[in-house]
Amino acid sequence: MKQRSVGLKLRGEFLVETRDIYTGEVLDRELKKNLVVTAGLVEAIKLIGGVAATAFNAIAIGTGTTGALAGDTTLETEVEREAVTAAYEATAKITFEKTFEFASGDSYAITEAGILNTTDSGGDLFNRVTFTAKNVTSETSLYVKFTITASTS
């Protein structure tokens, strides 16, 4: 009997919201797909085989506007990076989420985000997404959630 070849696929979904820090009201919301980049796939395979030692543990946000490409290894213009803990949500699904808050005087039009395997500069980028500008200040927070799903179809 001939065996059927089955491939592994990783899909990313991304949710971003700006929220009023005083009331929690959602001011702007966007949901879209995000690109798992080549460097991210390489690191994921290394993690499966125990070759890589550093799990993906940070979300970075930035102001770059060039669309995501498979060859991306960094955000275009990173503004902030924070530690996150991944959560196993359901069968073959993992989430990364973070609420970013901004200091007095900060003002950004955030347009990109990604998951990395270090809270320091550098590291390996797992995925990247660009989106409509989310204007943030010390009066707003930015909630970011990545959902990564593995499947064989």
C-alpha positions in Angstrom: 0.0 0.0 0.0 1.4 3.4 -1.0 1.7 5.9 1.8 0.3 9.4 1.2 2.6 12.2 2.0 1.3 14.8 4.4 2.8 18.2 4.9 2.8 20.3 8.1 1.4 23.8 7.7 1.6 26.7 10.2 -1.0 29.4 10.0 -1.0 32.6 11.9 -3.9 34.9 12.9 -3.3 38.3 14.4 -5.6 40.5 16.5 -4.6 44.1 17.4 -6.7 46.5 19.5 -6.1 50.0 20.8 -7.9 50.6 24.1 -8.6 53.6 26.3 -6.4 53.0 29.4 -9.0 54.5 31.8 -12.2 52.8 30.6 -10.8 49.8 28.8 -13.0 50.7 25.8 -11.8 49.2 22.5 -11.1 52.2 20.2 -9.9 50.3 17.1 -9.7 46.6 16.3 -8.2 44.7 13.4 -8.0 41.0 12.7 -5.9 39.5 9.9 -3.6 36.7 8.8 0.2 37.0 9.5 3.2 35.5 7.7 5.3 32.8 9.3 8.7 33.8 7.9 11.4 31.4 6.6 13.7 32.0 9.6 10.7 31.2 11.9 10.1 27.9 10.2 13.8 27.0 10.5 13.8 27.8 14.3 10.5 25.9 14.8 12.0 22.7 13.2 15.1 23.1 15.3 12.9 23.3 18.4 11.1 20.2 17.4 14.4 18.3 17.1 15.9 19.8 20.3 18.6 21.5 18.2 17.6 25.0 19.2 17.3 25.9 22.9 15.5 29.2 22.9 11.7 29.1 22.5 9.8 32.1 21.1 9.1 34.3 24.1 8.7 37.9 23.0 6.4 40.2 20.9 7.8 43.2 19.2 5.9 46.1 17.7 7.1 48.8 15.3 6.3 51.5 12.8 7.5 49.9 9.6 5.1 49.9 6.7 6.7 47.5 4.1 4.6 44.4 3.7 5.7 41.2 5.4 7.9 38.9 3.2 9.1 35.3 3.8 12.7 36.5 4.0 12.1 39.0 6.8 14.4 38.5 9.8 13.5 41.6 11.8 10.7 44.1 12.1 11.4 47.1 9.8 11.4 49.7 12.6 11.0 48.1 16.0 9.7 50.4 18.8 9.2 48.1 21.7 9.7 44.4 22.6 8.2 42.6 25.6 8.4 39.2 27.1 5.3 36.9 26.7 4.4 33.4 27.7 2.9 31.1 25.1 -0.4 29.4 26.0 -1.6 26.1 24.5 -5.1 27.1 23.6 -6.5 24.0 21.8 -5.5 21.1 19.6 -2.5 22.2 17.6 -3.0 25.9 18.5 -0.8 28.2 20.6 -1.3 31.9 21.5 1.0 34.7 22.3 -0.5 37.9 23.7 0.6 41.2 25.3 -0.8 44.6 26.2 1.7 47.4 25.6 1.4 50.6 27.6 3.2 53.8 26.7 4.9 56.5 28.8 3.9 60.1 29.1 5.0 61.9 25.9 5.1 58.7 23.8 3.2 58.9 20.5 3.5 56.2 17.8 1.6 55.0 14.8 2.2 51.2 15.3 1.9 49.3 12.0 3.9 46.1 12.4 4.4 43.2 14.9 6.1 39.9 15.3 7.1 37.1 17.6 10.8 36.6 18.4 12.9 34.2 20.6 14.6 36.8 22.8 13.5 39.8 24.8 16.8 41.5 23.9 17.7 43.0 20.5 18.3 40.5 17.7 17.1 36.9 18.0 15.1 35.0 15.4 11.8 36.3 14.0 9.0 33.7 13.8 6.4 35.8 12.0 5.6 39.3 10.9 2.5 41.2 10.1 1.7 44.8 9.0 -1.6 46.5 9.6 -3.4 49.8 9.5 -1.7 52.3 11.8 -2.8 52.1 15.4 -2.1 55.5 17.0 -1.0 55.1 20.6 -0.1 57.5 23.4 0.1 57.4 27.2 -3.7 57.5 27.1 -4.0 54.3 25.2 -2.8 50.7 25.3 -2.1 48.3 22.4 -3.4 44.7 22.8 -1.7 42.2 20.5 -2.6 38.5 20.1 -1.0 36.0 17.8 -2.6 32.6 17.3 -0.5 30.0 15.5 -2.2 26.8 14.3 -0.5 23.7 13.0 -2.4 21.4 10.6 -1.8 18.8 7.9 -4.2 20.2 5.5 
